[in-house]
Structures are given as C-alpha cells and as structure tokens.
C-alpha cells in the first residue's frame, strides 16, 4: 500500500484535493461532451429523418383536411350564395313588376291624354282646313249661281219699275 500511496502522491504532486477534483471533473466533462456529441450527431440525423417523415405525413393529412374543409366551405358558400341570389332576384322581380306596372299605367295614361289632346287638335285643324276647302268648292258654284240670280233679279226689278 505504501507503494501505491507513493505512486499517487507522485502523480498528484503538490495539488490540493480541490484541484484534483476539478481536474477530474473537467476530464469527465470533456469525455462526456465528446461522447454525447457523437450520440447527438447520430440522434440528430435520426431525428431529422423521423421529423421529415412526420412533417410529410402531417402536411399531407393537413392538406387533405384543408382541401376537404375548403370544398365544404365552398359548397356551403355556393349554396348560400345561390339561395341569396334566388331570394334577391325574386324580390327584385316582384318590385320591378310592381314598379313596371305602375309606370306602365302612368305612362299609358299620360301618353293617352297627350295623344288625345294632340290628335284632337290636329284632327280639328285638318278637318277645319278640309271642310273649308270643300265648303269653298261647293259654295263657289252656288255663289256663281247666286250672282247670276241677283243679276236676273236686278234686271227683272229694273224692268218692273
């Protein structure tokens, strides 16, 4: 045992126990770091591969669910939009028909009144002009005959007197 103690004392030299523990701890730490770096690198490679597979499965599952959700959302939106368009169109058609009917009636009345007045005025003017013309045509021979009768009456009256 004395030999062993002497060998240890030669190895340790003048270092305190605290210094010896510190050296041992640093040595253990370096060894620990070296070993775990190797393990860490292997584990990182495996982890990256598994993570890539997991991300791929997650993405494909997410994409499928998202596509399903988008499809359901779009079909629901399309159905609601079609329903809304249908209701809006029927309301618009009803109001337009009401408005159109009211406008047609008012327009017909206004046009009828205006047309009647204008037609009456035009017809009256044309009738007057035609009547005057025809009357003049018919009265002309009567005037001529009347003038002849006057002349004859004058002659008769002058002879009688």
ABEGO torsion letter per residue (X at the ends): XAAAAAAAAAAAEABBAAAAAAAAAAAAAAAAAAAAAAAAAAAAAAAAAAAAAAAAAAAAAAAAAAAAAAAAAAAAAAAAAAAAAAAAAAAAAAAAAAAAAAAAAAAAAAAAAAAAAAAAAAAAAAAAAAAAAAAAAAAAAAAAAAAAAAAAAAAAAAAAX
